Amino acid sequence: MKAQMSLEYIIKFLILLVVAAVVIGMLFSFSGDIKTKIRDMFGKEKEIKTTSIEADSFSTAQIKTYMNSCWEKTGERYNKDFICYILKGDVSGVTKEDLKNSVDGAEVVVDDFDPAKKVTIIRFVDVGDKIVVES
């Protein structure tokens, strides 16, 4: 009788070990998905919105500040393209060369920037982690 009971306990223990091994294996297999779901549920970042700013004129220093602010909002952790700022005002005193290399950690693209226009858009591009300034 004792041998039969001890055999039952051994079989139950083995079944529990197999179930535990399967559960632990599943946790390891899906750990990336689990982390993503938990981060989405609890650690969701605040939704950032495009800011439109109107002024008579903007200086080079102000535009550089907005570019750096855009990078701080998005940076490498943001996974989609995003328009950070729409600046409405005169930027005729700003040149493309002044804006290059003004954001640490990001490539600055100013190919489509035209200081003669009255609207300047500062946006983040996910592919290549770029800050784009355009008119």
trRosetta pair geometry for C-beta under 8 A, 3 or more apart (Angstrom, degrees):
i j d omega theta_ij theta_ji phi_ij phi_ji
1 4 5.8 -54 -151 33 30 111
1 5 6.6 26 153 -15 64 106
2 5 5.7 -55 -147 38 34 109
2 6 6.2 30 156 -16 68 107
3 6 5.9 -55 -144 39 30 107
3 7 6.3 34 153 -22 63 107
4 7 5.7 -53 -148 34 30 114
4 8 6.6 35 150 -22 62 102
5 8 5.5 -48 -151 31 35 114
5 9 6.6 34 151 -17 64 103
6 9 5.6 -51 -150 36 37 113
6 10 6.4 40 150 -21 66 103
7 10 5.6 -51 -148 35 33 113
7 11 6.4 32 153 -18 65 105
8 11 5.9 -57 -148 38 30 108
8 12 6.2 29 154 -16 66 108
9 12 5.7 -53 -142 40 31 111
9 13 6.1 34 155 -22 64 108
10 13 5.7 -55 -147 37 28 114
10 14 6.4 30 153 -20 63 106
11 14 5.7 -52 -147 36 31 112
11 15 6.4 33 152 -20 64 104
12 15 5.7 -52 -148 35 32 112
12 16 6.4 33 153 -18 64 105
13 16 5.7 -53 -149 37 31 112
13 17 6.4 35 151 -21 64 105
14 17 5.5 -51 -148 34 33 115
14 18 6.5 34 153 -19 65 103
15 18 5.8 -53 -150 35 32 111
15 19 6.4 31 152 -16 65 106
16 19 5.7 -54 -145 39 32 111
16 20 6.1 33 155 -19 66 107
17 20 5.7 -54 -144 38 29 111
17 21 6.2 31 155 -21 64 106
18 21 5.7 -53 -146 36 30 112
18 22 6.4 30 154 -19 63 105
19 22 5.8 -54 -149 36 31 111
19 23 6.4 29 154 -17 65 107
20 23 5.8 -55 -145 39 31 110
20 24 6.2 28 157 -16 66 108
21 24 5.9 -55 -143 40 28 109
21 25 6.1 32 155 -21 63 109
22 25 5.7 -56 -147 37 28 114
22 26 6.4 29 154 -20 63 105
23 26 5.8 -54 -149 35 30 111
23 27 6.5 33 151 -21 63 104
24 27 5.6 -51 -149 33 34 114
24 28 6.6 31 153 -15 65 103
25 28 5.8 -55 -149 38 32 108
25 29 6.2 31 153 -20 66 109
26 29 5.5 -54 -143 37 32 113
26 30 6.1 -5 169 12 68 111
27 30 6.7 -75 -138 54 21 84
27 31 6.2 53 157 -73 62 86
27 34 7.2 -8 -150 -17 67 160
28 31 5.7 -19 -144 -28 28 117
30 33 4.7 -50 -172 45 84 115
30 34 5.5 91 125 -29 88 98
31 34 5.5 -55 -143 38 32 114
31 35 6.2 35 158 -21 66 104
32 35 5.9 -54 -148 34 29 110
32 36 6.5 28 154 -18 63 107
33 36 5.7 -55 -150 36 32 113
33 37 6.4 30 155 -18 66 106
34 37 5.9 -55 -148 36 30 109
34 38 6.3 27 155 -16 65 107
35 38 5.9 -57 -146 39 30 109
35 39 6.1 30 155 -19 66 109
36 39 5.7 -56 -145 38 28 111
36 40 6.2 29 155 -20 64 107
37 40 5.7 -54 -147 36 30 112
37 41 6.3 27 155 -19 65 108
38 41 5.8 -57 -146 37 31 109
38 42 6.1 -18 172 21 68 110
38 43 7.5 44 128 6 70 105
39 42 7.1 -77 -131 56 20 77
39 43 4.5 -49 -152 53 62 119
39 44 7.7 120 149 -66 61 52
40 43 7.6 -8 -30 56 13 75
40 44 6.2 41 -164 -77 40 94
41 44 7.5 -128 107 -33 7 102
45 48 7.8 -20 133 -26 112 93
48 73 5.2 112 -134 -178 160 120
48 74 7.5 -122 57 -70 159 76
48 82 7.0 50 87 -176 117 148
48 84 7.8 -21 145 -119 128 75
50 82 7.6 -163 -74 176 86 81
50 83 4.8 16 -109 96 124 95
50 84 6.7 171 -123 -169 65 10
50 85 7.2 172 -164 -84 72 20
50 86 6.5 42 167 -12 112 101
51 84 6.9 -12 29 160 92 59
51 85 5.3 -23 71 -108 91 71
51 86 7.4 -169 95 27 45 70
52 85 7.6 142 -95 -163 30 56
52 86 4.4 -17 -111 65 78 107
52 88 6.9 24 -178 -10 92 111
53 66 7.9 -130 26 -103 147 137
53 85 6.4 -16 9 -162 110 105
53 86 7.3 162 24 82 63 54
53 87 5.4 -16 68 -112 98 65
53 88 7.0 -177 91 25 46 74
53 89 7.9 -51 116 -3 81 119
54 88 4.4 -22 -106 71 77 110
54 89 6.2 133 -163 -50 50 100
55 58 6.0 106 70 -64 126 79
55 87 7.5 -31 28 -165 99 90
55 88 7.5 138 24 80 53 62
55 89 4.3 -25 73 -65 67 162
56 89 5.8 71 101 -149 12 117
56 90 6.5 -17 150 21 57 107
57 89 5.4 -166 -93 155 20 113
57 90 4.0 -36 -104 69 85 99
57 91 7.0 156 -160 -74 72 38
57 92 7.7 -61 -135 27 114 83
57 93 7.2 54 178 13 127 115
58 62 4.7 -126 -165 85 85 132
58 63 5.6 93 144 -54 122 90
58 87 5.6 4 -43 175 158 139
58 89 5.4 117 -22 84 91 120
58 90 7.2 177 17 80 67 50
58 91 5.1 -15 59 -93 101 88
58 94 7.1 -14 99 -32 90 136
58 120 7.1 -99 48 30 150 143
59 62 4.7 101 53 4 75 101
59 63 7.2 -142 94 -2 41 85
59 93 6.7 -31 -126 86 59 128
59 94 7.3 139 180 -69 30 101
60 63 5.9 -58 -150 38 32 108
60 64 6.3 33 152 -19 67 107
60 93 7.0 -103 -35 116 89 92
60 94 4.9 152 -85 -114 76 89
60 95 7.8 -14 -96 28 123 64
60 98 4.6 -66 -140 150 135 143
60 99 7.2 -137 -151 -67 90 74
61 64 5.7 -54 -147 37 31 112
61 65 6.4 36 152 -23 64 104
62 65 5.6 -53 -151 32 32 114
62 66 6.6 30 152 -16 65 103
63 66 5.7 -53 -150 38 35 110
63 67 6.3 39 150 -22 66 104
63 87 7.2 -81 -104 -11 86 171
63 91 6.8 70 -65 -135 137 124
63 94 5.9 49 8 -123 152 155
63 99 6.5 -54 117 -102 125 112
63 120 7.0 -47 -120 131 118 157
63 122 7.5 172 -162 -70 80 131
63 133 7.1 61 176 -132 119 142
64 67 5.5 -52 -147 35 33 115
64 68 6.4 31 155 -15 66 104
64 98 7.9 -98 -57 144 113 91
64 99 6.8 -161 -82 -123 81 68
64 102 4.5 -103 -131 173 104 141
64 103 7.9 -167 -158 -59 74 74
65 68 5.9 -55 -148 39 30 108
65 69 6.2 33 152 -20 64 108
66 69 5.5 -52 -144 37 32 115
66 70 6.4 40 153 -24 64 102
66 84 7.2 155 170 113 88 120
66 85 4.9 -49 -175 15 124 167
66 87 6.8 -114 -37 -59 180 127
66 122 5.4 156 130 12 110 167
67 70 5.7 -51 -153 30 30 114
67 71 6.7 29 150 -16 62 104
67 99 7.0 141 -49 -159 159 99
67 102 6.0 68 83 99 146 115
67 103 5.3 -114 139 -63 108 118
67 108 6.9 23 -171 -118 142 117
67 122 5.7 -131 -90 -148 64 134
67 131 5.3 94 -163 157 94 147
67 133 6.7 -42 -92 -66 117 117
68 71 5.6 -52 -150 36 36 112
68 72 6.4 37 151 -20 67 104
68 102 7.3 -97 -53 138 95 89
68 103 5.6 -175 -89 -112 64 85
69 72 5.6 -53 -147 36 33 112
69 73 6.4 35 153 -20 65 104
69 84 7.1 156 102 168 87 138
69 85 7.7 68 81 -41 117 129
70 73 5.8 -55 -151 34 31 111
70 74 6.3 -8 164 12 66 112
70 84 3.5 -153 -117 12 104 173
70 85 6.4 -102 -70 -3 114 100
70 122 5.2 -142 -46 138 154 114
70 123 7.3 -148 -164 -129 145 11
70 124 5.7 -172 161 -52 105 98
70 131 5.8 121 92 -130 125 113
71 74 6.5 -75 -138 55 26 86
71 75 5.6 71 173 -78 65 74
71 103 4.9 150 -41 -163 152 126
71 104 8.0 146 128 60 160 56
71 105 6.7 131 -180 75 134 107
71 106 5.1 -133 -116 -11 125 145
71 124 7.2 146 -93 -99 48 111
71 131 5.7 -55 -66 -67 98 130
72 75 6.5 18 -127 -43 17 113
73 78 7.5 31 122 -51 67 146
73 82 7.9 -120 112 108 116 143
73 84 6.1 142 53 -122 142 117
73 124 7.7 -138 81 -33 97 144
74 77 7.6 -170 168 62 42 71
74 78 3.7 -66 -161 17 76 153
74 82 5.7 -177 -94 51 135 133
74 84 7.0 -107 -20 -74 121 116
74 124 4.0 -19 73 -98 169 174
75 78 6.2 111 56 3 51 97
75 105 7.0 1 -138 121 94 136
75 106 7.6 -115 -120 -63 57 116
75 129 7.4 9 -173 -148 41 113
76 105 7.4 -91 -34 166 106 119
76 129 5.7 -15 -92 -107 73 137
78 82 6.5 -58 159 1 143 136
78 124 6.4 39 85 126 142 151
78 126 6.7 -122 109 -99 80 94
79 126 5.9 58 -166 -134 33 139
80 126 5.6 -46 -123 -45 8 139
81 123 6.8 27 180 163 90 116
81 124 6.5 -179 -150 95 49 67
81 125 5.3 0 -115 -121 98 53
81 126 5.5 -100 -59 -5 59 92
82 123 6.4 -177 95 -159 42 82
82 124 4.8 7 55 52 89 105
83 86 6.8 25 160 -53 121 91
83 121 6.1 -48 -144 -169 110 108
83 122 7.6 114 -164 80 64 46
83 123 4.4 -42 -106 -101 57 106
84 122 5.2 -49 64 103 105 93
84 123 6.1 171 8 -108 77 38
84 124 6.1 77 -36 -18 109 95
85 120 8.0 5 112 104 99 86
85 121 7.3 168 91 -153 59 43
85 122 4.3 17 52 46 99 110
86 119 6.7 -14 -174 -166 90 99
86 120 7.6 157 -160 81 44 48
86 121 5.6 -11 -108 -105 70 75
86 122 8.0 -151 -69 25 31 70
87 91 7.2 77 112 -58 128 126
87 119 7.1 150 80 -159 55 47
87 120 4.3 -13 61 61 107 98
87 121 7.7 -162 22 -73 75 28
87 122 7.1 50 -12 -10 108 103
88 118 6.4 29 -161 145 66 89
88 119 5.5 -12 -105 -105 70 76
89 118 6.6 -118 136 -168 1 78
90 93 7.9 60 136 1 96 87
90 118 6.6 -32 -79 -121 49 77
91 94 4.7 -37 174 26 92 122
91 115 5.0 -121 108 -142 86 75
91 117 7.9 -4 44 74 107 62
91 118 8.0 151 10 -130 86 31
91 120 5.4 52 -21 -43 156 137
91 135 7.8 -149 56 -94 134 119
92 115 5.1 113 -120 151 36 106
92 116 6.6 53 -104 -97 89 44
93 115 7.5 -165 33 -167 22 136
94 98 5.9 -123 -161 64 70 137
94 99 6.9 51 174 -47 110 109
94 115 5.3 -179 67 -110 77 119
95 98 4.8 103 61 -3 78 103
95 99 7.6 -158 95 -4 48 87
95 115 6.9 -47 -91 -40 41 145
96 99 6.1 -68 -160 36 36 106
96 100 6.8 43 150 -34 70 100
96 110 4.4 159 -148 123 90 132
96 113 5.5 150 -98 71 90 122
97 100 5.9 -42 -149 16 37 115
98 102 7.7 28 143 -56 57 134
99 102 5.6 -79 -166 5 45 135
99 108 6.1 -154 140 159 86 140
99 110 5.1 122 82 -80 127 147
99 113 7.0 49 39 21 156 177
99 133 5.7 -70 167 35 156 158
100 108 5.5 177 -130 83 45 123
100 110 6.3 -103 -66 11 78 131
101 108 6.5 -123 -36 27 24 128
102 108 6.1 57 37 -62 79 163
103 106 4.4 -25 115 56 123 108
103 108 5.5 133 25 -65 107 108
103 131 5.1 69 17 18 165 147
105 129 7.4 -70 145 147 78 135
106 129 5.4 -121 -121 143 78 91
106 130 6.2 131 -180 -129 95 24
106 131 4.8 70 131 -12 141 100
107 128 6.0 -45 36 153 134 104
107 129 6.7 109 16 92 87 71
107 130 4.7 -41 75 -107 94 83
107 131 7.4 178 84 25 44 67
108 130 7.2 148 -97 -162 18 77
108 131 5.2 -22 -108 69 70 97
108 132 7.9 156 -162 -89 49 30
108 133 7.0 8 -173 -1 94 106
109 112 7.9 29 138 16 97 86
109 125 7.6 1 23 17 136 136
109 130 5.3 20 -7 -179 114 129
109 131 7.3 175 24 84 72 45
109 132 4.6 -19 68 -110 108 76
109 133 7.2 176 86 25 55 64
110 113 4.3 -35 -170 7 82 131
110 132 7.8 172 -75 -157 39 52
110 133 5.0 -3 -107 62 80 105
110 134 7.8 -178 -144 -74 44 55
111 134 7.9 -11 71 -97 63 94
112 132 7.6 23 41 178 110 106
112 134 3.8 8 94 -128 111 106
112 135 6.7 -156 139 32 77 65
113 120 7.1 30 -137 -134 92 100
113 133 4.8 18 -80 114 126 93
113 134 5.6 -113 -73 -110 60 33
113 135 5.6 92 -148 -17 43 95
114 117 4.8 69 89 -2 104 107
114 135 4.1 -108 44 51 81 144
115 135 7.5 -142 -56 -59 20 149
116 135 7.8 107 58 150 60 167
117 120 7.4 140 92 -66 100 66
117 135 3.8 133 55 171 136 128
119 135 6.3 126 82 -158 63 69
120 133 6.6 -5 -176 -170 105 90
120 134 7.4 158 -156 84 60 32
120 135 5.6 -37 -100 -96 62 75
121 132 7.8 0 107 108 91 91
121 133 7.4 162 83 -152 52 43
121 134 5.2 -19 59 66 99 83
121 135 7.3 165 13 -96 81 22
122 131 6.8 -5 -170 -177 90 96
122 132 7.5 162 -153 83 42 51
122 133 5.5 -9 -103 -103 74 75
123 131 7.5 161 83 -157 36 52
123 132 5.1 -19 65 61 87 98
123 134 7.6 -23 18 21 107 105
124 130 7.3 149 -159 83 48 52
124 131 6.2 -28 -100 -102 62 63
124 132 7.7 171 -92 17 12 83
125 128 6.4 5 106 60 107 96
125 129 7.7 165 84 -135 68 7
125 130 4.3 -5 54 60 108 101
125 131 7.8 -165 17 -77 80 16
125 132 5.6 57 -20 -19 115 119
126 129 7.2 -7 -163 -79 32 50
127 130 7.7 -11 83 7 56 106
